[in-house]
Amino acid sequence: MAEIRNYTINFGPQHPAAHGVLRLVLELDGEVIVRADPHIGLLHRGTEKLAETKTWLQTVPYLDRLDYVSMMCNEHAYVMAVEKLLGVEVPLRAQYIRVMMDEVTRILNHLLNIGTHALDIGAMTMVLYTFREREDLMDVYEAVSGARLHAAYYRPGGVYRDLPDRMPQYEVNKFKNAETVRRLNEARQGSLLDFLEDFTNRFPTYVDEYETLLTDNRIWKQRTVGVGVVSPERALQLGFTGPMLRGSGVEWDLRKKQPYEVYDRMEFDVPVGVNGDCYDRYLVRIEEMRQANRIVRQCIDWLRNDSAKGAGPVITDNHKVAPPPREKMKAGMEDLIHHFKLFTEGMHVPPGEAYAAIEHPKGEFGVYAISDGGNKPYRIKLRSPGFPHLAATDELAKGHMIADATAIIGTIDLVLGDTDR
């Protein structure tokens, strides 16, 4: 009798569901996966090495490009590590702005994940809905930082500038007539906070729409229930964090367990799953969006308070770390020197090492920074959330059909930029 050998195929790197450039080498017995071997490094950005040749401030924009759907969250961990080394106090208003933008970013991340995960599995409509809301939040990014994607908005000691008083407006063009533009601009008449408040009022209804499309959809459930099951004990052993860990029923969230910035003042719940399969992880992300919406709302209420509580600076007044205000720089010699030194030479960070971690939309994102007292990092090590999740692909996919590999990659919420670094 002929000897039957297992069949080996490449899944990716240019597969539409390979999220970036992942190459999975699948060993198949018929259509059942016997072994899944993830090959990474095809999107290697060299961020950790580049950081050694750039000043502490010049490294910030590189962090945006790691996980390019959770831009400000990446920056957050980095600036927190630098602040630990510097011993700098961040003004309260800046902390609230950071928390608010982190949660906006969490919603952005989960919208993309749920939309594209459904698309990978064959639910075409979903991505059109989620991108509609992403558009509004991308406008918030643009209004606050000037860039839609790679914001570079956080700075050691605070944020680059205060929230704007007006939102960009749509204009009449050959695609949009005056009536459409008037309707689109209705919520954009006030400040950024007014626009975001309007969004937080609308958003729960949108999440209900997503749930109508997917949550009880029998095809979606057939493709996700019981696929990629991880027990809580195994999830902890594999180093899972974020929705991958909470989907297995472990209530671990750095925002609650090791609060940073002003998360200890926020009221929100941590959703957990029961079965640890793809479906539970989807439900966790849906609920996380609702909770993020709650947090954004609380930040808006605080920031809008014009009394002494909500007002104040958005960056430290230590001019060895942050530049002086522009009008001061134009008028005073000392301030001009500070400005010049800061942007030519960069800040000098005291020798030492620090680790800062945040609850990134995908899990725990940590930055370990070592300084030798110079104006550049001696060494930066990034703890990306996707790396341990991808390492478990073999275990998650074993015994499943080849089509389930797509569902598993989608549920990991993989972005290769931060995995390859």
TORFI-382677 format. One record per residue (C-alpha): x, y, z; residue number from 0. Coordinates in steps of 0.05 Angstrom, whole numbers, always signed. Layout:
N
> X, Y, Z, NUM
...
This chain:
421
> +0, +0, +0, 0
> +25, +70, -16, 1
> +52, +107, +43, 2
> +10, +169, +58, 3
> +51, +229, +77, 4
> +25, +293, +108, 5
> +17, +351, +62, 6
> +54, +417, +78, 7
> +27, +484, +53, 8
> +43, +557, +62, 9
> -11, +601, +92, 10
> +12, +671, +73, 11
> +53, +714, +73, 12
> +8, +747, +21, 13
> -56, +714, +44, 14
> -110, +767, +58, 15
> -123, +737, +127, 16
> -49, +735, +147, 17
> -56, +805, +178, 18
> +8, +838, +157, 19
> +59, +789, +132, 20
> +54, +725, +172, 21
> +77, +660, +140, 22
> +45, +599, +171, 23
> +72, +532, +149, 24
> +15, +484, +159, 25
> +24, +409, +161, 26
> -41, +377, +140, 27
> -72, +308, +146, 28
> -125, +315, +94, 29
> -157, +380, +115, 30
> -140, +375, +188, 31
> -81, +415, +216, 32
> -29, +370, +248, 33
> +22, +426, +260, 34
> +24, +501, +250, 35
> +92, +534, +247, 36
> +90, +611, +247, 37
> +147, +645, +211, 38
> +157, +718, +230, 39
> +207, +772, +214, 40
> +180, +791, +146, 41
> +158, +859, +172, 42
> +219, +872, +216, 43
> +222, +946, +230, 44
> +284, +946, +273, 45
> +251, +993, +323, 46
> +292, +970, +383, 47
> +357, +981, +346, 48
> +336, +1046, +313, 49
> +319, +1074, +382, 50
> +393, +1069, +401, 51
> +412, +1118, +346, 52
> +356, +1169, +359, 53
> +344, +1217, +417, 54
> +292, +1199, +469, 55
> +242, +1245, +435, 56
> +257, +1223, +364, 57
> +239, +1151, +382, 58
> +166, +1168, +397, 59
> +142, +1166, +324, 60
> +173, +1098, +314, 61
> +127, +1070, +368, 62
> +66, +1090, +327, 63
> +89, +1045, +271, 64
> +94, +982, +313, 65
> +21, +966, +321, 66
> -7, +1013, +269, 67
> -79, +1006, +293, 68
> -65, +1024, +366, 69
> -18, +1082, +355, 70
> -24, +1125, +418, 71
> -24, +1064, +465, 72
> +45, +1045, +440, 73
> +70, +1115, +453, 74
> +39, +1114, +522, 75
> +81, +1057, +549, 76
> +144, +1088, +521, 77
> +134, +1157, +549, 78
> +116, +1126, +616, 79
> +182, +1089, +617, 80
> +220, +1153, +601, 81
> +181, +1191, +655, 82
> +200, +1137, +706, 83
> +274, +1147, +689, 84
> +267, +1223, +691, 85
> +224, +1225, +753, 86
> +178, +1275, +719, 87
> +107, +1291, +743, 88
> +54, +1291, +689, 89
> +0, +1346, +697, 90
> -69, +1320, +715, 91
> -102, +1347, +653, 92
> -50, +1311, +610, 93
> -65, +1246, +647, 94
> -139, +1252, +632, 95
> -125, +1268, +559, 96
> -80, +1207, +554, 97
> -132, +1161, +585, 98
> -186, +1188, +539, 99
> -143, +1179, +477, 100
> -122, +1109, +500, 101
> -195, +1089, +503, 102
> -210, +1121, +436, 103
> -152, +1079, +410, 104
> -181, +1016, +443, 105
> -247, +1027, +406, 106
> -209, +1039, +341, 107
> -170, +974, +350, 108
> -230, +931, +367, 109
> -271, +960, +310, 110
> -217, +940, +260, 111
> -209, +872, +292, 112
> -282, +854, +293, 113
> -293, +881, +223, 114
> -234, +845, +191, 115
> -243, +781, +232, 116
> -314, +776, +206, 117
> -289, +792, +136, 118
> -236, +737, +140, 119
> -289, +686, +159, 120
> -336, +710, +104, 121
> -383, +761, +136, 122
> -374, +818, +86, 123
> -421, +871, +114, 124
> -389, +878, +182, 125
> -327, +915, +159, 126
> -369, +969, +125, 127
> -404, +984, +191, 128
> -341, +986, +234, 129
> -303, +1030, +186, 130
> -359, +1081, +188, 131
> -345, +1093, +263, 132
> -270, +1088, +254, 133
> -275, +1147, +207, 134
> -303, +1192, +262, 135
> -249, +1171, +311, 136
> -195, +1180, +258, 137
> -220, +1252, +252, 138
> -209, +1259, +327, 139
> -138, +1234, +319, 140
> -127, +1284, +262, 141
> -157, +1342, +301, 142
> -114, +1328, +363, 143
> -47, +1311, +331, 144
> -50, +1333, +258, 145
> -42, +1261, +232, 146
> -96, +1209, +221, 147
> -53, +1149, +236, 148
> +16, +1160, +265, 149
> +0, +1213, +316, 150
> +65, +1223, +356, 151
> +20, +1261, +405, 152
> +46, +1237, +473, 153
> +110, +1267, +499, 154
> +153, +1251, +560, 155
> +120, +1296, +612, 156
> +51, +1303, +580, 157
> +21, +1312, +511, 158
> +42, +1354, +452, 159
> -14, +1405, +457, 160
> -82, +1416, +488, 161
> -147, +1392, +456, 162
> -170, +1436, +397, 163
> -230, +1483, +402, 164
> -257, +1464, +333, 165
> -264, +1403, +290, 166
> -245, +1399, +216, 167
> -307, +1408, +172, 168
> -330, +1372, +110, 169
> -335, +1415, +47, 170
> -380, +1410, -13, 171
> -348, +1371, -70, 172
> -369, +1329, -129, 173
> -383, +1269, -83, 174
> -421, +1306, -28, 175
> -475, +1358, -40, 176
> -492, +1415, +7, 177
> -546, +1376, +45, 178
> -500, +1317, +58, 179
> -445, +1363, +82, 180
> -492, +1401, +128, 181
> -514, +1335, +159, 182
> -442, +1310, +167, 183
> -420, +1376, +199, 184
> -477, +1379, +250, 185
> -435, +1348, +305, 186
> -373, +1387, +285, 187
> -395, +1456, +303, 188
> -364, +1456, +372, 189
> -298, +1434, +402, 190
> -266, +1365, +398, 191
> -298, +1347, +465, 192
> -367, +1365, +438, 193
> -355, +1321, +378, 194
> -330, +1263, +421, 195
> -390, +1271, +468, 196
> -437, +1266, +409, 197
> -399, +1203, +387, 198
> -404, +1171, +456, 199
> -480, +1183, +455, 200
> -486, +1149, +387, 201
> -437, +1092, +396, 202
> -477, +1044, +440, 203
> -530, +1040, +386, 204
> -476, +1024, +335, 205
> -449, +967, +379, 206
> -520, +940, +382, 207
> -520, +940, +306, 208
> -456, +899, +305, 209
> -486, +850, +354, 210
> -549, +844, +311, 211
> -505, +825, +252, 212
> -458, +777, +287, 213
> -473, +755, +358, 214
> -530, +707, +344, 215
> -513, +695, +271, 216
> -512, +620, +265, 217
> -457, +618, +212, 218
> -413, +664, +255, 219
> -425, +618, +315, 220
> -410, +555, +274, 221
> -343, +586, +253, 222
> -322, +611, +323, 223
> -355, +570, +379, 224
> -308, +516, +403, 225
> -251, +539, +358, 226
> -184, +555, +389, 227
> -203, +536, +460, 228
> -153, +555, +515, 229
> -164, +537, +588, 230
> -150, +592, +639, 231
> -90, +554, +668, 232
> -60, +543, +599, 233
> -73, +616, +579, 234
> -32, +638, +639, 235
> +24, +588, +623, 236
> +28, +613, +551, 237
> +36, +685, +574, 238
> -31, +709, +546, 239
> -55, +779, +564, 240
> -112, +824, +543, 241
> -175, +795, +510, 242
> -139, +729, +496, 243
> -131, +718, +572, 244
> -198, +749, +593, 245
> -234, +707, +540, 246
> -211, +646, +579, 247
> -243, +673, +643, 248
> -182, +704, +678, 249
> -200, +774, +703, 250
> -133, +807, +693, 251
> -131, +880, +670, 252
> -73, +926, +685, 253
> -121, +985, +687, 254
> -153, +953, +749, 255
> -95, +912, +779, 256
> -38, +962, +770, 257
> -73, +1028, +754, 258
> -32, +1081, +718, 259
> -49, +1153, +701, 260
> -121, +1165, +726, 261
> -152, +1096, +714, 262
> -163, +1089, +789, 263
> -214, +1146, +784, 264
> -252, +1113, +727, 265
> -314, +1069, +734, 266
> -314, +1011, +686, 267
> -322, +935, +686, 268
> -274, +882, +661, 269
> -310, +832, +616, 270
> -289, +759, +619, 271
> -307, +699, +577, 272
> -327, +629, +599, 273
> -304, +578, +547, 274
> -240, +610, +521, 275
> -258, +601, +448, 276
> -259, +650, +389, 277
> -331, +668, +403, 278
> -318, +687, +476, 279
> -259, +731, +455, 280
> -305, +766, +405, 281
> -356, +779, +461, 282
> -302, +805, +507, 283
> -280, +856, +453, 284
> -351, +878, +441, 285
> -361, +892, +515, 286
> -293, +926, +520, 287
> -316, +976, +468, 288
> -377, +992, +511, 289
> -333, +1001, +573, 290
> -283, +1044, +535, 291
> -341, +1088, +514, 292
> -359, +1096, +587, 293
> -288, +1116, +605, 294
> -284, +1167, +547, 295
> -349, +1197, +573, 296
> -321, +1205, +644, 297
> -257, +1238, +616, 298
> -298, +1287, +574, 299
> -339, +1307, +636, 300
> -276, +1321, +676, 301
> -238, +1356, +621, 302
> -296, +1401, +605, 303
> -300, +1428, +676, 304
> -274, +1499, +669, 305
> -261, +1508, +743, 306
> -191, +1496, +771, 307
> -206, +1421, +767, 308
> -208, +1412, +691, 309
> -161, +1466, +670, 310
> -85, +1468, +674, 311
> -23, +1453, +633, 312
> -18, +1392, +589, 313
> +58, +1383, +593, 314
> +110, +1390, +648, 315
> +142, +1457, +661, 316
> +211, +1425, +668, 317
> +245, +1455, +607, 318
> +300, +1403, +608, 319
> +246, +1354, +586, 320
> +194, +1395, +549, 321
> +203, +1458, +508, 322
> +179, +1525, +537, 323
> +116, +1556, +507, 324
> +129, +1589, +440, 325
> +114, +1661, +463, 326
> +164, +1653, +520, 327
> +215, +1624, +473, 328
> +209, +1684, +427, 329
> +217, +1734, +484, 330
> +267, +1704, +534, 331
> +339, +1684, +523, 332
> +338, +1628, +575, 333
> +277, +1597, +542, 334
> +308, +1603, +473, 335
> +369, +1565, +498, 336
> +325, +1511, +529, 337
> +287, +1504, +464, 338
> +351, +1501, +422, 339
> +385, +1450, +466, 340
> +324, +1406, +470, 341
> +314, +1401, +395, 342
> +387, +1396, +374, 343
> +416, +1353, +429, 344
> +354, +1323, +462, 345
> +341, +1312, +536, 346
> +391, +1276, +579, 347
> +360, +1220, +618, 348
> +393, +1198, +684, 349
> +427, +1130, +683, 350
> +382, +1073, +703, 351
> +330, +1025, +678, 352
> +254, +1025, +679, 353
> +197, +981, +656, 354
> +129, +1010, +641, 355
> +69, +970, +618, 356
> -1, +990, +597, 357
> -65, +952, +581, 358
> -59, +957, +506, 359
> -121, +936, +465, 360
> -86, +871, +448, 361
> -56, +856, +517, 362
> +2, +879, +559, 363
> +48, +924, +520, 364
> +112, +938, +559, 365
> +173, +981, +546, 366
> +238, +965, +582, 367
> +286, +1024, +575, 368
> +358, +1029, +597, 369
> +394, +1096, +600, 370
> +468, +1108, +608, 371
> +458, +1182, +622, 372
> +462, +1203, +549, 373
> +413, +1236, +503, 374
> +396, +1170, +469, 375
> +369, +1105, +498, 376
> +425, +1055, +513, 377
> +375, +998, +500, 378
> +301, +992, +488, 379
> +265, +925, +494, 380
> +192, +921, +474, 381
> +145, +869, +503, 382
> +93, +863, +448, 383
> +25, +832, +465, 384
> +19, +794, +400, 385
> +84, +754, +406, 386
> +63, +702, +458, 387
> -6, +697, +426, 388
> +25, +680, +359, 389
> +73, +631, +392, 390
> +11, +592, +414, 391
> -16, +585, +343, 392
> +7, +513, +338, 393
> -30, +494, +402, 394
> -93, +533, +382, 395
> -97, +505, +311, 396
> -79, +432, +323, 397
> -137, +386, +306, 398
> -177, +440, +271, 399
> -193, +446, +197, 400
> -152, +490, +152, 401
> -209, +541, +148, 402
> -206, +549, +224, 403
> -134, +575, +219, 404
> -165, +639, +191, 405
> -212, +645, +251, 406
> -154, +633, +299, 407
> -109, +686, +267, 408
> -168, +735, +269, 409
> -183, +722, +342, 410
> -110, +733, +362, 411
> -119, +804, +334, 412
> -51, +801, +303, 413
> -10, +859, +277, 414
> +58, +837, +253, 415
> +92, +904, +263, 416
> +95, +897, +338, 417
> +108, +822, +335, 418
> +169, +830, +290, 419
> +189, +897, +320, 420
